Amino acid sequence: QVQLVESGGGLVQPGGSLSLSCVASGSRFGNYHMGWYRQAPAKQRELVATITRGGNTNYADSVKGRFTISRDNAKSTVYLQMNSLKPEDTAVYYCNAAHPISTIGDTWGQGTQVTVSS
């Protein structure tokens, strides 16, 4: 059992930066692969970035070179540093925890709103 709480969203101008945090509790954080997803109004939820429990990262092409995912297992926290933000980055950003044993299923946070004004 794991619970996730995101924070750090807000309003930012194009070209600006934001840093999101996701704190996990209730289970062993180091057992989980972590990820960030986002969902814009009237659009499907999409993967933004993932990081394995070993620290390997993967990014959507749309954010590659601008966003950085990282984790601190001692703090049970995953981060998303977002730079050079664009209006199309506007979305609710969700933290995801996936156990390597896939049948256990994924856990999602409540989401945090990121708005990039034009």
C-alpha positions, 0 to 999 in steps of 0.5 A: 500500500502506498499513498501519493501527494503532489505539490508545486503546481501553479501559474507561470509565464511561457519560458518560466520554470516550476518544480513538482514534488510527489511524496509517497507514504504507506509502503516501501518507496524504493520498491516502486518505479515512479512517473509523472503523467499529465492531462489537459482539458478535453485531452487524454492523459499522457506520460511525461517522464518515468524513473525506475527504482534504479534511477533510469529515466525516460521522457516523452519527446515533447518534454525531452531536454526541458523536464528532468525527473529525479527521486530521493529514496531516503525522502520517499519523494520524486521530483519533476523539474520543468524548464522552458515551459510552453502553453501546451504544457498546461495540464493537471500533473499526476504522480504515479507509482508502479510496482515491478510486480505488475499485478499489484497495480498502479497508484495515483496522486490527486494531481496538481495544476500547472498553468502556462499563460500565453 
